[in-house]
Amino acid sequence: MISRDLTWSGSEKKIARHAFDAALDTALAGIIAEFKAKAAAVTTPSEMWAIEDHLRQRRREIDAMFDYRYSQLIFVFAQLVYKGYLDEAQLAGLPADKLEIIRDIRSRLRKG
């Protein structure tokens, strides 16, 4: 089954939104901690501008990774679990077929 063909019930949408937001919070907290450490170590203007460049790159990565379109959520969740931003337990309540697809995609990410 292709994930674009999956439908999302109201309760599944609530679970998905909660898990998505939690993963985004985790990712952003990591970036904030990284930023604080880098900013505390700055001693030159060029180091300061390097942080800006780094933040811009991280924002592009976050924007690309966190796509809340229902047609993409299965792929997004697989990637978020794979990267450690989301624990599969946070997806509890989603039906077995969706969880199995997420696991399958995640295992393919590990191999690739």
RATAJO-V944580 format. One record per residue. N is the residue number from 1. PSI is psi in whole degrees, 0 to 359 (NA if undefined). Layout:
# RATAJO-V944580
[[N & PSI] [N & PSI]]
This chain:
# RATAJO-V944580
[[1 & 133] [2 & 136] [3 & 336] [4 & 340] [5 & 354] [6 & 144] [7 & 154] [8 & 120] [9 & 170] [10 & 317] [11 & 323] [12 & 322] [13 & 321] [14 & 315] [15 & 314] [16 & 316] [17 & 317] [18 & 314] [19 & 317] [20 & 311] [21 & 321] [22 & 317] [23 & 319] [24 & 317] [25 & 317] [26 & 313] [27 & 315] [28 & 324] [29 & 321] [30 & 318] [31 & 320] [32 & 315] [33 & 318] [34 & 315] [35 & 313] [36 & 318] [37 & 316] [38 & 317] [39 & 323] [40 & 336] [41 & 356] [42 & 133] [43 & 349] [44 & 157] [45 & 322] [46 & 325] [47 & 324] [48 & 313] [49 & 330] [50 & 325] [51 & 318] [52 & 315] [53 & 317] [54 & 315] [55 & 320] [56 & 317] [57 & 316] [58 & 323] [59 & 318] [60 & 319] [61 & 315] [62 & 314] [63 & 323] [64 & 323] [65 & 322] [66 & 86] [67 & 107] [68 & 33] [69 & 133] [70 & 330] [71 & 344] [72 & 349] [73 & 322] [74 & 315] [75 & 318] [76 & 312] [77 & 319] [78 & 316] [79 & 320] [80 & 322] [81 & 315] [82 & 318] [83 & 354] [84 & 9] [85 & 344] [86 & 137] [87 & 138] [88 & 332] [89 & 334] [90 & 350] [91 & 6] [92 & 135] [93 & 341] [94 & 150] [95 & 156] [96 & 324] [97 & 320] [98 & 318] [99 & 322] [100 & 321] [101 & 317] [102 & 315] [103 & 319] [104 & 314] [105 & 317] [106 & 318] [107 & 327] [108 & 324] [109 & 321] [110 & 320] [111 & 330] [112 & NA]]
